[in-house]
Amino acid sequence: MKITEFPDGFDLALDGRLLLRHRRAAPSLFIGAGAAEFRMHRGHFHIEEYVSARRPLPLAQVHRESAGVRIEFAEAAGQPAVLAILLRGTGARATLQFVCHEPGANRLWLRLAAEEGERVWGGGEQLSYFDLRGRRFPLWTSEPGVGRDKSTPITFQADRDGGTGGDYFTTNYPQPTYLSSRRYALHVDTTAFTAFDFRHGAFHEIETWAIPSRIELWSAEHFTTLVGALSDYFGRPPPLPEWVRAGAILGLKQGERSFERLERIVAAGAAISGLWCEDWAGVRETSFGTRLFWDWKWNPQRYPDLDRRIAALRARDIRFLGYLNPYLCVDGSLYPQALAAGLLVRRLERDEPYLVDFGEFICGMIDLTRPEARVWFEEQVIGRNLLDLGLSGWMADFGEYLPVDVRLASAEDGALAHNAWPVLWAQVNAEAIARRGLTGDALFFMRAGFSGVQRYCPLLWAGDQSVDFSRHDGLPTVICAALSAGLLGNAYHHSDIGGYTSLYGNVRTAELLQRWAEMAVFTAVMRTHEGNRPRENLQIDDDPAVLAHFARMTRMHRHLAPYLRALSAEAAATGLPLQRPLFLHHQDDPDAYAEQTSYLLGRDLLIAPVLAAGARRRRLYLPAGARWQHLWSGSEWAGGLEVEVDTPLGQPPVFVRMGSPHAALFAGLAGC
């Protein structure tokens, strides 16, 4: 870290990379105050802000101290300092610690130096744009919305009917962290609403609705080192269970009939590692579709003899999974227990439980900041009702719905607790599993997240995609999601095969199911979902051709188990994700930097899923620095080229890096 002083300011460089350029005429730091209004409707937030003050701090005085550097910022000469930055660190690692001298300040804007042609990635799990340059990204955990593209009819209809259409930046999992093509990474240590603005040519602007405690910085010559450093900082995810590599997790929610359907699918030649019945606790019908009954215990009317069936499946090496979230429906049996024990989030203005409408049913929220509530949920709900019954995993859903006008046991402001809520939810699940000594054997998967979720959550999923190929809410978004989240230390990612959300006449096609399954082969976990309207949408076992195709894809996924196991070991050792952007191993090839529709699985496989209906050929880029062999035809190409290949159903574009030590394993995929 180097500070170069000038008569009217300073430059701050980390390992030779200019990060801050501060001049009196062009200050890098602004402070202010504002008020915000957050209105939540079923997990969607309408946020309005009034900025009462935004003042530049042009005067900077640099003080070199034994422990580091202190920079005092003031509005003018002779005036007291408004804010100070304490710089600590050496070489390729630095921390900017903020000390504010103005009690009323609750807004900060910081401008970092940018370069022409620079690219940036991260921001949590982004669904629309992998390269964030040229856009502004508010970072607030929420429902992503339906369609997520204001120019499309489906988004228009969702907005018209309830403001649930979303936009390009809305995501379950935001995070104020980014990586730059200049080979540095930055993390803002705050849970407040934050926005990354990458629209300006000369600078990136960070906006926070609270003075952050600090900003962390890393630099490295190689992107793999940067990703590893971020994973070290946020924590390695728990290991994936070995059983997930034995095939696909089959999502069925038809009560007792789910077991009959499982047998037909297995008889068709499918490799199945788990049966996931999210309706294990019961269902309710709503206008949105078939929803679950949010009372987290076995429903024997819907699943008679479930304990016996779980044991019988495990004897066949098939695990049973369910569903869970941190909310309790008021018409269930657990809500009165939590209410009587004082374990629920309460209203800010009235001393009563905060009840949330989740779409035609009302729920209370477990106060995850109350130690007694966490112990009760971990032991009485997860421990006794799920793990002791024999469940080997579950979807740990939601985490985005904490309103800001709440009273928490921790006394935290709701606007600061909101983004941290998914991390607390992940911690509760991880600790419940650890209580039973099942870490690495039991699996939960989440869609919501924020900074620090990495150390608790073993597996992300990409949320509730529309059942289509749409650019902003369909199959293409799950690639972008995996790549952006993976750079920030989330090693394992997957998605609902076939998507989830079916509204306004938008239903699955056989081709969509098949193309999605082809992509899912080459992810950490392969899992199906029946969607929100299962009776209106094609299912895996409704069409013989779809079922035969799916069965073959599951066998391919099982065949890849040795490679996936090796990648998981690498993730544990280095923090590298399984799904990787092309530039992670080809950083000297600038043409690889913006690619978000193909990815590397480890170092040795390049996957370019078919992302358009009716497509039977696909153009893709092969990164420079390696030779590549097409898996199906055996044709070889040098890297640094754009190529076009045939893509019949069952043969997604897959390329093997020539010289891979796993070449013999990959060659066997064609015979699955």
Secondary structure as UniProt FT lines:
FT   STRAND          2..6
FT   TURN            7..8
FT   STRAND          9..14
FT   TURN            15..16
FT   STRAND          17..23
FT   TURN            24..25
FT   STRAND          29..41
FT   TURN            42..43
FT   STRAND          44..56
FT   STRAND          59..65
FT   TURN            66..67
FT   STRAND          68..74
FT   TURN            77..78
FT   STRAND          83..90
FT   TURN            91..92
FT   STRAND          93..100
FT   TURN            103..104
FT   STRAND          107..113
FT   TURN            116..117
FT   STRAND          120..124
FT   TURN            133..134
FT   STRAND          136..139
FT   TURN            150..151
FT   HELIX           153..160
FT   TURN            161..162
FT   TURN            168..169
FT   STRAND          174..180
FT   TURN            181..183
FT   STRAND          184..189
FT   STRAND          194..197
FT   STRAND          203..208
FT   STRAND          214..219
FT   HELIX           223..234
FT   HELIX           242..246
FT   STRAND          248..251
FT   TURN            255..256
FT   HELIX           257..267
FT   TURN            268..269
FT   STRAND          272..276
FT   HELIX           278..281
FT   STRAND          283..286
FT   TURN            287..288
FT   STRAND          289..292
FT   TURN            300..302
FT   TURN            304..305
FT   HELIX           306..315
FT   TURN            316..317
FT   STRAND          319..324
FT   STRAND          327..329
FT   TURN            330..331
FT   HELIX           334..340
FT   TURN            341..342
FT   STRAND          346..347
FT   STRAND          355..357
FT   STRAND          362..366
FT   TURN            368..369
FT   HELIX           371..376
FT   HELIX           377..387
FT   TURN            388..390
FT   STRAND          393..396
FT   STRAND          406..407
FT   TURN            409..410
FT   HELIX           414..417
FT   TURN            418..420
FT   HELIX           421..435
FT   TURN            436..437
FT   TURN            440..441
FT   STRAND          442..446
FT   TURN            451..452
FT   HELIX           453..455
FT   STRAND          459..461
FT   TURN            471..473
FT   HELIX           475..486
FT   TURN            487..489
FT   STRAND          493..494
FT   STRAND          496..497
FT   TURN            504..505
FT   HELIX           510..520
FT   TURN            521..522
FT   STRAND          527..528
FT   HELIX           534..536
FT   TURN            540..542
FT   HELIX           544..559
FT   HELIX           561..574
FT   STRAND          579..580
FT   HELIX           582..584
FT   TURN            587..588
FT   HELIX           590..592
FT   TURN            593..594
FT   STRAND          599..601
FT   TURN            602..604
FT   STRAND          605..607
FT   TURN            613..614
FT   STRAND          617..622
FT   TURN            624..625
FT   STRAND          627..630
FT   TURN            631..633
FT   STRAND          636..638
FT   STRAND          641..646
FT   TURN            649..650
FT   STRAND          654..657
FT   TURN            658..659
FT   TURN            661..662
FT   HELIX           663..667
FT   HELIX           668..671
//
